[in-house]
Amino acid sequence: MDETSFALVVKVTFSVMGSWLSYILVKSYAVHVWQKTIKGKLRYGLSSMVLAFICFAATFTIVNVVSFEQYDYPTISILALAVCIGLAGLLLILDYFGTKGEFDERGLYFQSIWHGRRYYRWEDLIDVTHNSCFDHYVLSFYGKKSVRVSAYMQGYRELLEHIDSMWRDHEDPS
């Protein structure tokens, strides 16, 4: 095996291992969030910042490793991957500081970096669906308003249980 082939095998191996490690980290993070409950509050936990730090560290490492090589097609692809990982870290930080919510018996206050702060009344709630691709719950309200609550937010399970109990309480007994 020549030196170029060996380098390619090493890159692919580390890419697969990094993807596998990322999958395990995200899944363990999801289990950690599932177990957290915060009475009437929705927010991202400190583990989001840890994951953002890991993304930035991975980006920095990838850029440093490939910066000493020629800029051929595989190197440019790896740099593009590093940029995507860095953007994911940036979005995690923005969500950590800018996305939160509170709910009670009357409704849901929700603030996001994308839509600002809004208030949703429970009597306007039409449907709750799960988007498995992005792992968030979409709460649809009258007037074509919707809010997306990530399954990575602490307190989302309590929110779903609250909605479920409200709908059970308002079901027709016949």
C-alpha positions as CSV (number, residue, x, y, z in Angstrom):
1,M,0.0,0.0,0.0
2,D,1.5,3.3,-1.0
3,E,1.6,6.4,1.2
4,T,-1.4,8.2,-0.5
5,S,-3.7,5.1,-0.1
6,F,-2.7,4.7,3.5
7,A,-3.4,8.4,4.2
8,L,-6.9,8.0,2.6
9,V,-7.6,4.9,4.7
10,V,-6.6,6.7,7.9
11,K,-8.9,9.7,7.0
12,V,-11.8,7.5,6.2
13,T,-11.3,5.4,9.4
14,F,-11.1,8.6,11.6
15,S,-14.2,10.0,9.8
16,V,-16.2,6.8,10.6
17,M,-15.0,6.7,14.2
18,G,-15.8,10.4,14.6
19,S,-19.3,9.9,13.2
20,W,-19.8,6.9,15.5
21,L,-18.6,8.9,18.5
22,S,-20.9,11.8,17.6
23,Y,-23.8,9.5,17.3
24,I,-23.1,8.1,20.8
25,L,-22.6,11.5,22.3
26,V,-25.9,12.9,20.9
27,K,-27.9,9.8,21.9
28,S,-26.5,9.9,25.5
29,Y,-27.3,13.6,25.5
30,A,-30.9,12.8,24.5
31,V,-31.2,10.3,27.3
32,H,-29.8,12.8,29.8
33,V,-32.3,15.4,28.7
34,W,-35.2,13.0,28.8
35,Q,-34.6,12.4,32.4
36,K,-34.5,16.1,33.3
37,T,-37.6,17.8,34.4
38,I,-38.0,21.5,35.2
39,K,-41.4,22.5,36.5
40,G,-43.1,24.6,33.8
41,K,-39.8,25.6,32.0
42,L,-38.2,24.7,28.7
43,R,-34.5,25.3,28.1
44,Y,-31.4,23.8,26.8
45,G,-29.0,22.5,29.5
46,L,-25.3,22.9,30.0
47,S,-24.7,19.8,28.0
48,S,-25.6,21.8,24.9
49,M,-22.6,24.0,25.6
50,V,-20.4,21.0,26.1
51,L,-21.6,19.6,22.7
52,A,-20.9,23.0,21.1
53,F,-17.4,23.0,22.6
54,I,-16.8,19.5,21.2
55,C,-18.0,20.8,17.8
56,F,-15.6,23.7,17.9
57,A,-12.7,21.5,19.1
58,A,-13.4,19.0,16.2
59,T,-13.5,21.9,13.7
60,F,-10.2,23.3,15.0
61,T,-8.6,19.9,15.0
62,I,-9.7,19.1,11.4
63,V,-8.6,22.5,10.1
64,N,-5.2,22.1,11.7
65,V,-4.7,18.6,10.4
66,V,-5.6,19.3,6.8
67,S,-4.0,22.8,6.6
68,F,-0.6,21.2,6.0
69,E,-1.8,19.3,2.9
70,Q,-2.4,20.3,-0.7
71,Y,-5.9,21.5,-1.4
72,D,-7.2,18.7,-3.5
73,Y,-10.7,17.4,-3.7
74,P,-10.7,15.2,-0.5
75,T,-9.1,18.0,1.5
76,I,-11.7,20.5,0.4
77,S,-14.4,18.1,1.3
78,I,-12.9,17.6,4.8
79,L,-12.7,21.4,5.2
80,A,-16.4,21.7,4.2
81,L,-17.2,19.1,6.8
82,A,-15.3,21.1,9.4
83,V,-17.2,24.2,8.5
84,C,-20.5,22.3,8.9
85,I,-19.5,21.0,12.3
86,G,-18.5,24.5,13.3
87,L,-21.8,25.9,12.2
88,A,-23.6,23.2,14.2
89,G,-21.6,24.4,17.3
90,L,-22.6,28.0,16.6
91,L,-26.3,27.0,16.3
92,L,-26.1,25.1,19.6
93,I,-24.7,28.2,21.4
94,L,-27.4,30.5,19.8
95,D,-30.1,28.0,20.9
96,Y,-28.7,27.8,24.4
97,F,-28.8,31.5,24.9
98,G,-31.8,32.4,22.8
99,T,-34.4,29.6,23.0
100,K,-36.5,29.0,26.1
101,G,-40.1,28.7,27.2
102,E,-42.5,28.6,30.1
103,F,-45.9,27.0,30.4
104,D,-48.7,26.9,32.8
105,E,-52.4,26.1,32.9
106,R,-53.3,29.0,30.5
107,G,-50.6,28.7,27.8
108,L,-47.1,28.6,26.6
109,Y,-44.6,31.5,26.4
110,F,-41.9,30.6,23.9
111,Q,-38.8,32.5,22.8
112,S,-36.6,31.4,20.0
113,I,-33.7,33.0,18.0
114,W,-35.8,32.6,14.9
115,H,-39.2,33.9,15.9
116,G,-38.7,36.1,19.0
117,R,-41.0,35.8,22.0
118,R,-44.6,34.6,21.5
119,Y,-47.5,33.5,23.6
120,Y,-49.7,30.6,22.7
121,R,-53.0,29.8,24.5
122,W,-53.8,26.1,25.1
123,E,-57.4,26.5,23.9
124,D,-55.9,27.4,20.5
125,L,-53.9,24.2,20.3
126,I,-54.9,22.1,17.4
127,D,-52.4,19.3,17.1
128,V,-49.0,18.0,18.3
129,T,-46.8,16.1,15.9
130,H,-43.3,14.6,16.2
131,N,-40.7,15.3,13.5
132,S,-38.4,12.3,13.8
133,C,-35.9,13.8,11.3
134,F,-35.1,16.7,13.5
135,D,-36.4,15.2,16.7
136,H,-38.7,18.0,17.7
137,Y,-42.3,18.3,18.5
138,V,-44.5,20.7,16.5
139,L,-47.3,22.3,18.4
140,S,-49.9,23.7,15.9
141,F,-52.2,26.5,17.0
142,Y,-55.2,28.2,15.3
143,G,-54.1,31.0,12.9
144,K,-51.4,28.8,11.3
145,K,-49.0,29.5,14.2
146,S,-46.7,26.7,15.4
147,V,-43.9,26.3,17.8
148,R,-41.2,23.7,17.5
149,V,-40.0,22.2,20.8
150,S,-36.8,20.2,20.5
151,A,-36.5,16.9,22.2
152,Y,-33.1,18.1,23.4
153,M,-34.7,20.8,25.6
154,Q,-35.0,20.1,29.3
155,G,-38.7,20.0,30.4
156,Y,-40.1,19.0,27.0
157,R,-41.4,15.7,28.4
158,E,-43.3,17.5,31.2
159,L,-44.8,19.8,28.5
160,L,-46.0,16.8,26.5
161,E,-47.5,15.2,29.6
162,H,-49.2,18.5,30.5
163,I,-50.7,18.7,27.0
164,D,-51.8,15.0,27.2
165,S,-53.5,15.5,30.5
166,M,-55.3,18.6,29.2
167,W,-56.6,16.7,26.2
168,R,-57.7,13.7,28.4
169,D,-59.5,16.1,30.8
170,H,-61.4,17.7,27.9
171,E,-62.4,14.5,26.1
172,D,-66.1,13.8,25.6
173,P,-67.1,11.1,28.1
174,S,-69.7,9.6,25.7
